[in-house]
Each structure stands twice: as C-alpha cells, then as structure tokens.
Amino acid sequence: MSDFAPAAPSYYRPIATPDGADPSYDYFLPTEATVSVWSSEIQHGGPPAGLMMRAILRTAGDDGKVVTRVTTEILGGMGLGVNRVRSTVLRPGKRISQLAADLEVQTSAGEFRLVARTVVWRIATGDSSPVEHLPHPPLPAGPDDLPQILGFPEDGEDAVPWGTFGFIGTTVLARQEGRVGETPAVWIRPAIPLLEDEAMSPLESVFTVLDVANGVGTRIDPTKWSWMNVDTTVHLVAQPTSPWLGLDADLAIGATGYGASFADLYDVTGFLGRSAQTDMVAPI
C-alpha cells in the first residue's frame, strides 16, 4: 500500500466465531497498530471507526445512495481483546436511509460489552450543481506536493508531537499552513489496511484516520492535559476519492472541564465537509 512499513500488516485480523458466541457478528483481533496514544491497553478511536464503516458499507451495498452524515459514539474503553461488529438498517428508504454498526469487546469474563456505535445517514444522489456552494477552496498544496512522513515525530513542527507509537505510527502525514486556528493543516492517510490483503475504500480510509482531528488542532501539552473525545460527528458535502484526508482543525476549550474539536475536511479534489468532537478536558 505504501513505501512506509509499520510493524503490523493491518489493524485487525479476522477470526472464527468463538465457541458459543453469536454468529451474526464478524469477529476480529486488533493488532498493535490500533493502540491509542492515551493508553497502551485500549485502541485509538480511528481503527474501530474504520471497521464500523466497513461493516456499514457492506450492509448498504450499491443502491444509489451515499454517506452524508456519520456519528460515532465512544461508549467505553475499546479493548485489545476479541472485537466483534454487526451492522443493521435502522431506517430503509429509496431516497434516505439510516444504518448503524455496533462494536463490542469481549470482557475477561467472556461476555461481550458494547463500546462504540456508528450511525450513518445515506441520501440518494442527484444534480445540485446549479446551486453548488463550498465555503473554502481546496487546500493550497496536495499531499503529493509536500514531504510525507510516518506519524508525528518530535521535531517541533506538528501541533502536538505525538510520536510514532501504536496507531499514530501507522499514519502517513503531510503538513502545510492551516487556515483554522494556530496549527498546521495536515494530509493524513493509513499506511496499512484494516484487514491484511483487503483494499480499503476511500470512506474506510478516511474514517480510520479522521479521529486524529482531536489531536492536531491544539498545542497544549499531552503530558499535562488529557482531551480525549467521546464522539465524532461528520457532515459530508462530497464523497472522498482517495485514501487521503485533509484536516484543518481547532480545539475550543471552555473554563469548566470540556471543549470541542472542530475541523474543516478536504479531499484531494476540494472541500469535503466538517467534523466536530466533544472533549473531556482534564489535567493529568
């Protein structure tokens, strides 16, 4: 997939349904490539979001509708044990439909606990070009016009030098001057697939890395402060056409322990949409 070579070949390894488990789910083992910067015992929010998007797209099929809004709720620690995913159609329709995917993690007692849910609205496409309006032009430089690096090395250039540990070390990054806030705008994509030897769709790639908007829109010190997000909501005005996602983010922090990360999103073809994330802000 890339000249960059993280240690793990993929984010997940598919496994057979465990004895006595519900066969209506798909079962996976997370690899070390999913590990969060906040704790080595949980996954970063990105790969689970990508895995749930994968399940939703397979349930949706090709019916003339496209993904327009995606909300992912993080309901608990997304552990590194056996994960399982199942998607359902919540609201069928010819022009508008809603789908959801649940991610559950097996506990030490052998039971499965719901830890994340993604809900997606899909709308039938049509011709709205006569009234097309986009709030921003494309980012000045595309990812192939900029130096590309693996992860967020500690060289002082990034908003926060997260390093190359776990999931962060599986992302390919290209930076340029931002338009939102005081931090750089970044192009980012996964360097490995969700599953080994399975090509990722642009939507799967984008949603695997989009959660990092929470981490690139501020310069506060992650060794002194935590600002873990509990959700991510994305509104799209177009569909991604490549694995690359452009992020121009800003973290707004209130005075009473919470804030929100906002980002303008870009495809290599232009403006893609916006994201918002709720953050619990606390000293470490």
Solvent accessible surface area in square Angstrom, and as a share of the most:
residue,aa,sasa,rsa
1,M,128,0.57
2,S,36,0.23
3,D,147,0.76
4,F,56,0.23
5,A,92,0.72
6,P,23,0.14
7,A,100,0.78
8,A,4,0.03
9,P,76,0.48
10,S,3,0.02
11,Y,0,0.00
12,Y,0,0.00
13,R,135,0.49
14,P,77,0.49
15,I,47,0.24
16,A,87,0.68
17,T,57,0.33
18,P,36,0.23
19,D,152,0.79
20,G,91,0.87
21,A,21,0.16
22,D,53,0.28
23,P,111,0.70
24,S,65,0.42
25,Y,16,0.06
26,D,80,0.41
27,Y,6,0.02
28,F,6,0.02
29,L,50,0.25
30,P,16,0.10
31,T,26,0.15
32,E,106,0.48
33,A,3,0.02
34,T,0,0.00
35,V,11,0.07
36,S,3,0.02
37,V,40,0.23
38,W,65,0.23
39,S,40,0.26
40,S,72,0.47
41,E,132,0.59
42,I,38,0.19
43,Q,4,0.02
44,H,15,0.07
45,G,13,0.13
46,G,0,0.00
47,P,0,0.00
48,P,1,0.00
49,A,13,0.10
50,G,0,0.00
51,L,1,0.01
52,M,0,0.00
53,M,1,0.00
54,R,31,0.11
55,A,13,0.10
56,I,0,0.00
57,L,41,0.20
58,R,123,0.45
59,T,57,0.33
60,A,18,0.14
61,G,45,0.43
62,D,147,0.76
63,D,72,0.37
64,G,45,0.44
65,K,19,0.08
66,V,44,0.25
67,V,2,0.01
68,T,30,0.17
69,R,56,0.20
70,V,3,0.02
71,T,20,0.12
72,T,14,0.08
73,E,68,0.31
74,I,44,0.23
75,L,85,0.42
76,G,16,0.15
77,G,42,0.40
78,M,10,0.04
79,G,15,0.14
80,L,60,0.30
81,G,35,0.33
82,V,26,0.15
83,N,0,0.00
84,R,30,0.11
85,V,4,0.02
86,R,91,0.33
87,S,22,0.14
88,T,64,0.37
89,V,73,0.42
90,L,97,0.48
91,R,109,0.40
92,P,102,0.64
93,G,29,0.28
94,K,189,0.80
95,R,162,0.59
96,I,69,0.35
97,S,6,0.04
98,Q,31,0.14
99,L,3,0.02
100,A,8,0.06
101,A,1,0.00
102,D,34,0.18
103,L,0,0.00
104,E,22,0.10
105,V,13,0.08
106,Q,52,0.23
107,T,53,0.31
108,S,130,0.84
109,A,86,0.67
110,G,38,0.37
111,E,125,0.56
112,F,42,0.18
113,R,126,0.46
114,L,54,0.27
115,V,1,0.01
116,A,0,0.00
117,R,89,0.33
118,T,2,0.01
119,V,28,0.16
120,V,0,0.00
121,W,76,0.27
122,R,10,0.04
123,I,71,0.36
124,A,22,0.17
125,T,91,0.53
126,G,71,0.69
127,D,119,0.62
128,S,75,0.49
129,S,72,0.46
130,P,114,0.71
131,V,121,0.69
132,E,119,0.53
133,H,152,0.68
134,L,73,0.36
135,P,56,0.35
136,H,59,0.26
137,P,88,0.56
138,P,76,0.48
139,L,12,0.06
140,P,109,0.69
141,A,20,0.16
142,G,23,0.22
143,P,6,0.04
144,D,123,0.64
145,D,108,0.56
146,L,36,0.18
147,P,112,0.70
148,Q,56,0.25
149,I,46,0.24
150,L,47,0.23
151,G,0,0.00
152,F,2,0.01
153,P,43,0.27
154,E,142,0.64
155,D,76,0.39
156,G,63,0.61
157,E,104,0.46
158,D,5,0.03
159,A,10,0.08
160,V,3,0.02
161,P,57,0.36
162,W,38,0.13
163,G,11,0.11
164,T,78,0.45
165,F,115,0.48
166,G,19,0.18
167,F,0,0.00
168,I,5,0.03
169,G,7,0.07
170,T,4,0.02
171,T,0,0.00
172,V,0,0.00
173,L,0,0.00
174,A,1,0.01
175,R,58,0.21
176,Q,27,0.12
177,E,154,0.69
178,G,20,0.19
179,R,96,0.35
180,V,39,0.22
181,G,48,0.46
182,E,152,0.68
183,T,8,0.04
184,P,20,0.13
185,A,0,0.00
186,V,4,0.02
187,W,5,0.02
188,I,0,0.00
189,R,27,0.10
190,P,0,0.00
191,A,4,0.03
192,I,10,0.05
193,P,21,0.13
194,L,1,0.01
195,L,12,0.06
196,E,100,0.45
197,D,141,0.73
198,E,49,0.22
199,A,95,0.74
200,M,31,0.14
201,S,39,0.25
202,P,46,0.29
203,L,21,0.10
204,E,4,0.02
205,S,1,0.01
206,V,1,0.00
207,F,8,0.03
208,T,0,0.00
209,V,0,0.00
210,L,2,0.01
211,D,16,0.08
212,V,6,0.03
213,A,1,0.01
214,N,7,0.04
215,G,9,0.09
216,V,5,0.03
217,G,4,0.04
218,T,13,0.08
219,R,129,0.47
220,I,51,0.26
221,D,57,0.29
222,P,32,0.20
223,T,105,0.61
224,K,128,0.54
225,W,105,0.37
226,S,23,0.15
227,W,0,0.00
228,M,72,0.32
229,N,15,0.08
230,V,70,0.40
231,D,27,0.14
232,T,15,0.09
233,T,32,0.19
234,V,1,0.00
235,H,104,0.46
236,L,16,0.08
237,V,92,0.53
238,A,46,0.36
239,Q,55,0.24
240,P,10,0.07
241,T,82,0.48
242,S,20,0.13
243,P,50,0.32
244,W,22,0.08
245,L,0,0.00
246,G,0,0.00
247,L,0,0.00
248,D,0,0.00
249,A,0,0.00
250,D,49,0.26
251,L,18,0.09
252,A,51,0.39
253,I,76,0.38
254,G,44,0.43
255,A,107,0.83
256,T,108,0.63
257,G,36,0.35
258,Y,138,0.53
259,G,10,0.10
260,A,25,0.19
261,S,1,0.01
262,F,104,0.43
263,A,3,0.03
264,D,9,0.05
265,L,0,0.00
266,Y,0,0.00
267,D,4,0.02
268,V,66,0.38
269,T,98,0.57
270,G,7,0.07
271,F,11,0.05
272,L,0,0.00
273,G,1,0.01
274,R,118,0.43
275,S,5,0.03
276,A,37,0.29
277,Q,3,0.01
278,T,62,0.36
279,D,1,0.01
280,M,122,0.55
281,V,13,0.08
282,A,38,0.29
283,P,97,0.61
284,I,130,0.66
